[in-house]
């Protein structure tokens, strides 16, 4: 099976790769629920990853995300992340990398132009529309940070439950899917939309779809091939071209 997929990759004019939490888990990044230890075991992710939760308990939510940032800082890109970055370097313009992960491991591996559908854990943005006083110089320390003039809070630059994906990222992903002839779906269960919808769109327009996951996924039904291996194991082999 890997030989056939490697052939498809070699023949592809434009390859899209969509990655999910399983890829980061291979690096040792705690999944959304695994990171909930100690105090956080009292709350569900939905109670910590919404705008309403942040407004009601800003310090609690800020501290929880701070713990996730610390956990991510302790790990590094795995062989799968590196294989994707090296393939892109060898074949500029042939690969578009889309990720549901917010940990920045693809970027740290060298995939600088990664489309991050769900934002970036390592970055902040203003909670409310910034006023003229909301400048980098006005940010004062705290849990969370805030504007020292108007009090506007800084929040993690990730997509919370109930929020839309960043419009520019979603549009870029949709454009890439429309022009791809092969899509690799790596380490994602295929249950989160609209990301999973990108795979269905690729399939509907005739692109080949390859699912790379040790476990069955909801997207296996539209796959032309399923590779039951971890990404860190199979991607270096598949992307040797």
C-alpha positions as CSV (number, residue, x, y, z in Angstrom):
1,X,0.0,0.0,0.0
2,X,2.8,2.5,0.9
3,X,4.4,1.8,-2.5
4,X,1.2,2.8,-4.3
5,X,0.7,5.9,-2.2
6,X,4.4,6.9,-2.8
7,X,3.7,6.6,-6.6
8,X,0.6,8.8,-6.3
9,X,2.6,11.4,-4.4
10,X,5.3,11.3,-7.1
11,X,2.7,11.8,-9.8
12,X,0.7,14.5,-8.0
13,X,0.8,18.0,-9.5
14,X,-0.5,19.6,-6.3
15,X,-0.6,17.8,-3.0
16,X,-2.7,18.9,0.0
17,X,-2.0,17.6,3.5
18,X,-4.4,18.0,6.3
19,X,-3.1,17.2,9.8
20,X,-4.9,16.7,13.1
21,X,-4.3,16.0,16.8
22,X,-2.9,12.6,16.2
23,X,0.2,14.0,14.5
24,X,1.0,16.2,17.5
25,X,0.3,13.4,19.9
26,X,3.2,11.5,18.3
27,X,5.4,14.3,19.5
28,X,4.1,14.0,23.0
29,X,1.7,17.0,22.9
30,X,-1.1,16.3,25.4
31,X,-4.5,16.2,23.7
32,X,-7.2,18.7,24.7
33,X,-8.5,16.5,27.4
34,X,-5.2,14.9,28.5
35,X,-4.0,18.4,29.6
36,X,-6.7,18.7,32.1
37,X,-5.1,17.7,35.4
38,X,-5.3,19.1,38.9
39,X,-7.7,22.0,39.1
40,X,-8.7,21.6,35.5
41,X,-10.1,18.2,36.0
42,X,-13.1,20.0,37.5
43,X,-14.0,21.4,34.1
44,X,-14.9,20.2,30.6
45,X,-13.0,21.7,27.7
46,X,-16.2,23.4,26.6
47,X,-16.1,25.3,29.9
48,X,-12.6,26.5,29.3
49,X,-12.6,27.0,25.5
50,X,-15.3,29.5,24.9
51,X,-15.6,33.3,24.9
52,X,-18.2,33.1,27.6
53,X,-15.9,31.1,29.9
54,X,-13.1,33.6,29.4
55,X,-15.3,36.6,30.2
56,X,-16.7,34.9,33.3
57,X,-13.3,33.5,34.6
58,X,-10.5,35.1,32.7
59,X,-7.7,34.1,35.0
60,X,-8.8,30.4,35.2
61,X,-8.9,30.1,31.4
62,X,-5.7,32.1,30.9
63,X,-3.9,29.8,33.3
64,X,-5.2,26.7,31.7
65,X,-3.9,27.8,28.3
66,X,-0.6,28.8,29.9
67,X,-0.2,25.2,31.1
68,X,-0.8,24.0,27.6
69,X,1.8,26.4,26.2
70,X,4.3,25.0,28.8
71,X,3.5,21.5,27.8
72,X,4.0,22.2,24.1
73,X,7.3,24.0,24.8
74,X,8.7,20.7,26.2
75,X,8.3,18.8,23.0
76,X,9.5,19.2,19.4
77,X,8.5,18.3,15.9
78,X,8.6,14.6,15.1
79,X,9.9,12.8,11.9
80,X,6.5,13.4,10.2
81,X,6.6,17.1,10.7
82,X,10.2,17.2,9.4
83,X,9.4,15.0,6.4
84,X,6.6,17.4,5.3
85,X,8.9,20.5,5.7
86,X,11.7,18.8,3.7
87,X,9.3,17.7,0.9
88,X,8.0,21.3,0.6
89,X,11.6,22.6,0.5
90,X,12.5,20.1,-2.3
91,X,9.3,20.7,-4.3
92,X,8.3,24.4,-3.8
93,X,4.7,25.1,-4.9
94,X,3.6,21.4,-5.0
95,X,2.4,21.0,-1.4
96,X,-0.1,23.0,0.7
97,X,-0.1,22.1,4.4
98,X,-3.3,22.6,6.4
99,X,-3.4,21.9,10.1
100,X,-6.1,21.7,12.8
101,X,-3.3,21.9,15.4
102,X,-2.5,25.1,17.3
103,X,0.8,24.0,18.7
104,X,3.1,25.4,16.0
105,X,5.1,22.2,15.5
106,X,4.8,22.3,11.7
107,X,6.2,25.8,11.7
108,X,9.0,24.9,14.1
109,X,9.9,22.0,11.7
110,X,10.3,24.5,8.9
111,X,6.8,24.6,7.2
112,X,6.6,28.4,7.5
113,X,3.5,28.7,5.2
114,X,1.3,26.3,7.1
115,X,-2.4,27.2,7.0
116,X,-3.5,27.0,10.7
117,X,-7.3,26.6,10.7
118,X,-7.7,26.8,14.4
119,X,-5.3,29.5,15.2
120,X,-2.0,29.6,17.2
121,X,-1.6,28.6,20.8
122,X,1.6,30.7,21.2
123,X,0.0,33.9,20.2
124,X,-2.5,36.3,21.8
125,X,-5.1,38.8,20.4
126,X,-7.4,41.4,21.8
127,X,-10.7,40.0,23.2
128,X,-12.7,43.0,22.1
129,X,-12.2,45.2,19.0
130,X,-9.1,47.2,19.8
131,X,-9.4,50.9,20.5
132,X,-6.7,53.4,19.6
133,X,-5.1,52.8,23.0
134,X,-4.7,49.1,22.4
135,X,-1.2,49.0,21.2
136,X,1.8,46.7,22.0
137,X,3.1,49.4,24.2
138,X,-0.1,49.5,26.3
139,X,-0.1,45.8,27.2
140,X,0.5,45.4,30.9
141,X,1.4,42.1,32.8
142,X,-1.4,40.1,34.3
143,X,-3.3,36.9,34.2
144,X,-4.5,37.7,31.5
145,X,-2.6,40.5,30.0
146,X,-4.6,43.7,29.4
147,X,-4.5,47.2,28.0
148,X,-3.5,49.5,30.8
149,X,-5.6,52.3,29.4
150,X,-9.0,50.7,28.6
151,X,-8.7,47.3,30.3
152,X,-9.3,45.3,27.1
153,X,-8.1,41.8,27.7
154,X,-5.6,39.7,25.7
155,X,-6.9,36.2,24.9
156,X,-5.2,33.1,23.3
157,X,-5.3,33.4,19.5
158,X,-7.1,30.1,19.1
159,X,-10.5,29.2,17.8
160,X,-12.9,28.5,20.6
161,X,-16.1,26.5,20.6
162,X,-18.8,28.5,18.8
163,X,-16.4,30.7,16.9
164,X,-15.8,30.8,13.1
165,X,-12.5,29.7,11.6
166,X,-10.3,32.6,10.5
167,X,-11.7,33.6,7.1
168,X,-8.4,34.0,5.4
169,X,-7.1,30.6,6.5
170,X,-10.3,28.8,5.5
171,X,-10.4,30.5,2.1
172,X,-6.8,29.6,1.5
173,X,-7.5,26.0,2.4
174,X,-10.5,25.8,0.1
175,X,-8.5,27.3,-2.8
176,X,-5.8,24.7,-2.3
177,X,-8.3,21.8,-2.1
178,X,-9.9,23.0,-5.4
179,X,-6.7,22.6,-7.2
180,X,-5.3,19.5,-5.6
181,X,-5.2,16.1,-7.2
182,X,-4.1,14.2,-4.1
183,X,-4.9,14.8,-0.4
184,X,-3.3,13.2,2.6
185,X,-5.4,13.2,5.8
186,X,-3.0,12.6,8.7
187,X,-3.8,12.0,12.3
188,X,-7.4,13.3,12.4
189,X,-10.5,11.5,13.3
190,X,-12.5,13.4,10.7
191,X,-15.3,14.4,12.9
192,X,-14.5,18.2,13.2
193,X,-16.0,20.5,10.6
194,X,-15.4,22.4,8.5
195,X,-12.0,20.8,8.3
196,X,-13.5,17.4,7.5
197,X,-15.6,19.1,4.8
198,X,-12.4,19.9,3.0
199,X,-11.7,16.2,2.6
200,X,-15.2,15.6,1.3
201,X,-14.8,18.4,-1.2
202,X,-11.5,17.0,-2.5
203,X,-13.1,13.6,-2.9
204,X,-16.2,15.0,-4.7
205,X,-14.1,16.8,-7.3
206,X,-12.1,13.7,-8.1
207,X,-8.9,14.1,-6.1
208,X,-7.4,11.0,-4.6
209,X,-7.7,10.8,-0.8
210,X,-5.3,8.9,1.5
211,X,-6.0,8.5,5.2
212,X,-3.0,8.0,7.4
213,X,-4.0,7.0,10.9
214,X,-3.4,3.9,13.1
215,X,-7.1,3.8,13.9
216,X,-10.2,3.9,11.7
217,X,-11.7,7.3,11.0
218,X,-14.9,8.8,9.8
219,X,-13.2,9.7,6.5
220,X,-12.2,6.2,5.6
221,X,-15.4,5.9,3.6
222,X,-14.1,8.4,1.0
223,X,-10.5,7.3,1.0
224,X,-8.8,5.7,-2.0
225,X,-6.3,4.2,0.4
226,X,-5.9,3.9,4.2
227,X,-2.4,3.6,5.7
228,X,-2.6,2.2,9.3
229,X,0.7,3.6,10.5
230,X,1.7,6.6,12.7
231,X,2.6,9.7,10.7
232,X,6.2,9.8,12.2
233,X,6.7,6.3,10.8
234,X,5.1,6.5,7.3
235,X,5.5,10.1,6.2
236,X,9.3,9.9,5.9
237,X,8.9,6.8,3.7
238,X,6.1,8.3,1.6
239,X,7.7,11.7,1.0
240,X,11.1,10.5,-0.2
241,X,10.5,11.7,-3.7
